[in-house]
Amino acid sequence: MSHQRLTMRISGKVQGVYYRASAAEKAEELGVTGYAKNLPDGRVEVIAEGPQTALASLQRWCNDGPPAADVDRVDATEGPATGEFTGFETR
């Protein structure tokens, strides 16, 4: 099965609401690798690699996030997987 890379930058009330940890839990549940980290401008960046169907599920989840989040926008780009990740982490 071919793996892809999905880079997302999530805007809204996404820092301080357990977004990164929740995204990591969802990513692990879906079997994708990568990371989630806070950006200085208040957004969260999620980079994930895995099967297209799993990445699509993660992107759908990111549109809502955890209960305390208020997501305004998810900017996403796709590309080829690099294989650099062994698991999913928060940074």
N, CA, C and O of each residue as an XYZ file, in Angstrom:
364
protein
N       0.847     -1.182      0.000
C       0.000      0.000      0.000
C       0.891      1.244      0.000
O       1.842      1.325      0.778
N       0.598      2.180     -0.842
C       1.385      3.392     -0.985
C       1.100      4.388      0.143
O      -0.056      4.669      0.460
N       2.152      4.907      0.733
C       1.999      5.903      1.785
C       2.178      7.302      1.212
O       2.936      7.507      0.263
N       1.479      8.247      1.793
C       1.552      9.645      1.405
C       1.926     10.472      2.628
O       1.947      9.978      3.756
N       2.217     11.732      2.375
C       2.518     12.685      3.453
C       1.480     13.792      3.403
O       1.180     14.325      2.335
N       0.934     14.135      4.557
C      -0.060     15.191      4.670
C       0.468     16.219      5.665
O       0.766     15.891      6.813
N       0.578     17.465      5.210
C       0.996     18.564      6.079
C      -0.207     19.462      6.285
O      -0.798     19.953      5.323
N      -0.570     19.675      7.546
C      -1.727     20.518      7.863
C      -1.318     21.602      8.843
O      -0.528     21.369      9.758
N      -1.866     22.784      8.638
C      -1.719     23.883      9.593
C      -3.132     24.283      9.992
O      -3.937     24.715      9.167
N      -3.407     24.126     11.288
C      -4.757     24.285     11.799
C      -4.854     25.610     12.546
O      -4.063     25.887     13.448
N      -5.841     26.430     12.157
C      -6.050     27.745     12.753
C      -7.304     27.742     13.612
O      -8.212     26.935     13.412
N      -7.338     28.654     14.565
C      -8.486     28.809     15.458
C      -8.022     28.698     16.892
O      -6.858     28.954     17.198
N      -8.928     28.318     17.768
C      -8.565     28.081     19.173
C      -8.066     26.642     19.259
O      -8.824     25.715     19.547
N      -6.757     26.481     18.998
C      -6.180     25.138     18.904
C      -4.972     24.928     19.814
O      -4.431     23.824     19.881
N      -4.549     25.973     20.509
C      -3.461     25.808     21.474
C      -4.041     25.916     22.877
O      -4.924     26.733     23.136
N      -3.534     25.084     23.773
C      -4.006     25.082     25.150
C      -5.325     24.350     25.339
O      -5.990     24.517     26.361
N      -5.705     23.538     24.357
C      -6.990     22.818     24.417
C      -6.805     21.314     24.185
O      -7.750     20.616     23.819
N      -5.576     20.821     24.402
C      -5.277     19.393     24.266
C      -5.313     18.937     22.801
O      -5.502     17.752     22.523
N      -5.132     19.879     21.868
C      -5.217     19.543     20.445
C      -4.091     18.597     20.018
O      -4.352     17.573     19.387
N      -2.854     18.930     20.354
C      -1.718     18.103     19.912
C      -1.804     16.688     20.460
O      -1.622     15.722     19.718
N      -2.077     16.560     21.744
C      -2.152     15.230     22.356
C      -3.313     14.428     21.776
O      -3.185     13.227     21.541
N      -4.436     15.088     21.545
C      -5.591     14.403     20.950
C      -5.294     13.985     19.518
O      -5.686     12.901     19.087
N      -4.598     14.849     18.780
C      -4.224     14.513     17.402
C      -3.280     13.306     17.396
O      -3.381     12.440     16.527
N      -2.369     13.254     18.361
C      -1.442     12.126     18.455
C      -2.199     10.833     18.755
O      -1.899      9.788     18.177
N      -3.169     10.901     19.648
C      -3.978      9.715     19.953
C      -4.718      9.227     18.717
O      -4.753      8.028     18.438
N      -5.314     10.165     17.972
C      -6.052      9.795     16.765
C      -5.105      9.214     15.715
O      -5.430      8.216     15.072
N      -3.947      9.828     15.539
C      -2.971      9.351     14.560
C      -2.511      7.938     14.894
O      -2.403      7.091     14.007
N      -2.240      7.684     16.171
C      -1.815      6.346     16.578
C      -2.928      5.331     16.348
O      -2.672      4.203     15.927
N      -4.156      5.735     16.626
C      -5.313      4.866     16.379
C      -5.412      4.498     14.901
O      -5.771      3.373     14.555
N      -5.087      5.464     14.031
C      -5.168      5.249     12.581
C      -3.912      4.598     12.006
O      -3.902      4.187     10.846
N      -2.853      4.504     12.811
C      -1.622      3.882     12.340
C      -0.760      4.763     11.467
O      -0.006      4.261     10.634
N      -0.858      6.083     11.645
C      -0.007      6.981     10.863
C       1.133      7.495     11.734
O       1.041      7.487     12.961
N       2.195      7.935     11.095
C       3.369      8.446     11.791
C       3.504      9.936     11.521
O       2.892     10.468     10.596
N       4.319     10.609     12.345
C       4.559     12.031     12.151
C       4.594     12.765     13.468
O       5.041     12.226     14.480
N       4.113     14.022     13.454
C       4.116     14.814     14.686
C       3.069     15.916     14.621
O       2.543     16.254     13.561
N       2.790     16.465     15.810
C       1.952     17.653     15.952
C       2.708     18.627     16.837
O       3.242     18.238     17.876
N       2.758     19.896     16.432
C       3.454     20.886     17.261
C       2.751     22.232     17.171
O       2.097     22.548     16.177
N       2.904     23.024     18.241
C       2.387     24.384     18.257
C       3.303     25.263     17.424
O       4.522     25.094     17.445
N       2.723     26.191     16.698
C       3.485     27.177     15.948
C       3.434     28.511     16.691
O       2.469     28.772     17.410
N       4.452     29.358     16.531
C       4.482     30.635     17.244
C       3.291     31.550     16.937
O       2.946     32.407     17.751
N       2.664     31.376     15.775
C       1.546     32.252     15.393
C       0.195     31.779     15.938
O      -0.842     32.348     15.594
N       0.199     30.740     16.786
C      -1.045     30.277     17.395
C      -1.680     29.086     16.693
O      -2.644     28.513     17.201
N      -1.153     28.702     15.527
C      -1.677     27.528     14.828
C      -0.999     26.269     15.343
O      -0.008     26.333     16.071
N      -1.547     25.126     14.956
C      -0.922     23.831     15.213
C      -0.548     23.239     13.853
O      -1.333     23.287     12.906
N       0.655     22.684     13.771
C       1.108     22.003     12.562
C       1.066     20.503     12.816
O       1.576     20.014     13.824
N       0.451     19.784     11.888
C       0.428     18.322     11.936
C       1.037     17.812     10.638
O       0.571     18.150      9.550
N       2.063     17.012     10.757
C       2.652     16.338      9.602
C       2.471     14.849      9.842
O       2.910     14.313     10.860
N       1.822     14.190      8.898
C       1.496     12.773      9.063
C       1.800     12.014      7.787
O       1.642     12.533      6.682
N       2.238     10.778      7.958
C       2.494      9.890      6.826
C       1.782      8.571      7.064
O       1.762      8.047      8.178
N       1.198      8.046      5.991
C       0.504      6.773      6.072
C      -0.351      6.552      4.850
O      -0.243      7.289      3.870
N      -1.207      5.536      4.896
C      -2.108      5.265      3.777
C      -3.084      6.421      3.570
O      -3.487      7.082      4.527
N      -3.452      6.654      2.331
C      -4.343      7.764      1.987
C      -5.644      7.743      2.796
O      -6.108      8.793      3.238
N      -6.230      6.572      2.991
C      -7.499      6.503      3.730
C      -7.317      6.935      5.182
O      -8.184      7.609      5.739
N      -6.203      6.556      5.799
C      -5.936      6.950      7.184
C      -5.683      8.451      7.276
O      -6.143      9.104      8.213
N      -4.955      8.997      6.311
C      -4.688     10.438      6.306
C      -5.979     11.228      6.115
O      -6.158     12.278      6.732
N      -6.874     10.736      5.270
C      -8.165     11.402      5.067
C      -8.975     11.398      6.362
O      -9.635     12.386      6.685
N      -8.928     10.303      7.094
C      -9.629     10.234      8.388
C      -9.031     11.212      9.386
O      -9.765     11.875     10.119
N      -7.710     11.309      9.421
C      -7.055     12.243     10.327
C      -7.406     13.680      9.954
O      -7.644     14.507     10.834
N      -7.440     13.981      8.666
C      -7.783     15.340      8.241
C      -9.221     15.684      8.647
O      -9.491     16.799      9.093
N     -10.131     14.735      8.493
C     -11.515     14.972      8.932
C     -11.554     15.262     10.427
O     -12.260     16.169     10.870
N     -10.789     14.486     11.209
C     -10.743     14.711     12.652
C     -10.184     16.104     12.950
O     -10.701     16.806     13.819
N      -9.130     16.505     12.232
C      -8.493     17.802     12.473
C      -9.438     18.975     12.199
O      -9.266     20.055     12.766
N     -10.429     18.770     11.340
C     -11.399     19.840     11.071
C     -12.242     20.171     12.297
O     -12.777     21.275     12.396
N     -12.367     19.238     13.224
C     -13.109     19.466     14.464
C     -12.183     19.545     15.669
O     -12.340     20.427     16.513
N     -11.222     18.637     15.757
C     -10.309     18.601     16.885
C     -10.992     18.101     18.139
O     -12.104     17.575     18.080
N     -10.323     18.264     19.287
C     -10.905     17.830     20.560
C     -12.048     18.762     20.968
O     -12.201     19.837     20.388
N     -12.846     18.364     21.954
C     -14.033     19.146     22.330
C     -13.773     20.618     22.659
O     -14.600     21.468     22.327
N     -12.644     20.941     23.304
C     -12.386     22.330     23.706
C     -11.873     23.205     22.567
O     -11.794     24.424     22.719
N     -11.525     22.613     21.440
C     -10.992     23.373     20.309
C     -12.110     24.040     19.519
O     -13.260     23.602     19.535
N     -11.739     25.106     18.834
C     -12.641     25.790     17.905
C     -11.847     26.039     16.627
O     -11.197     27.073     16.476
N     -11.911     25.071     15.709
C     -11.114     25.118     14.488
C     -11.763     26.053     13.470
O     -12.932     25.895     13.120
N     -10.982     27.031     12.999
C     -11.454     27.945     11.966
C     -11.116     27.437     10.568
O     -11.907     27.565      9.634
N      -9.903     26.850     10.444
C      -9.433     26.488      9.108
C      -8.331     25.435      9.197
O      -7.527     25.429     10.129
N      -8.314     24.546      8.206
C      -7.232     23.572      8.066
C      -6.652     23.732      6.663
O      -7.317     23.430      5.672
N      -5.417     24.206      6.585
C      -4.713     24.309      5.309
C      -3.897     23.034      5.161
O      -3.032     22.747      5.988
N      -4.169     22.273      4.112
C      -3.516     20.970      3.948
C      -2.848     20.858      2.586
O      -3.372     21.327      1.576
N      -1.682     20.227      2.583
C      -0.990     19.898      1.341
C      -0.554     18.445      1.418
O      -0.212     17.943      2.489
N      -0.570     17.775      0.271
C      -0.166     16.378      0.198
C       1.104     16.252     -0.619
O       1.409     17.086     -1.472
N       1.832     15.189     -0.335
C       3.042     14.908     -1.079
C       3.467     13.482     -0.839
O       2.769     12.728     -0.162
N       4.607     13.105     -1.388
C       5.102     11.739     -1.177
C       5.653     11.575      0.235
O       6.236     12.504      0.793
N       5.467     10.404      0.800
C       6.004     10.103      2.129
C       7.523     10.035      2.069
O       8.097      9.612      1.065
N       8.168     10.458      3.154
C       9.625     10.389      3.230
C      10.089      9.180      4.044
O      11.232      8.743      3.917
N       9.193      8.642      4.883
C       9.549      7.505      5.712
C      10.426      7.857      6.887
O      11.027      6.969      7.492
N      10.517      9.149      7.234
C      11.418      9.579      8.297
C      10.899      9.334      9.714
O      11.669      9.424     10.670
N       9.615      9.028      9.866
C       9.031      8.876     11.192
C       8.835      7.403     11.557
O       8.537      6.572     10.700
N       9.009      7.098     12.844
C       8.779      5.723     13.312
C       7.516      5.624     14.155
O       7.017      4.526     14.402
N       7.000      6.756     14.593
C       5.773      6.807     15.385
C       5.172      8.190     15.235
O       5.539      8.940     14.331
N       4.241      8.531     16.129
C       3.641      9.873     16.105
C       3.919     10.526     17.437
O       3.686      9.928     18.488
N       4.419     11.756     17.403
C       4.797     12.436     18.634
C       4.264     13.861     18.682
O       3.890     14.435     17.660
N       4.236     14.413     19.873
C       3.960     15.840     20.030
C       5.292     16.532     20.244
O       6.177     16.014     20.925
N       5.415     17.677     19.669
C       6.666     18.441     19.787
C       6.400     19.780     20.409
O       7.326     20.570     20.594
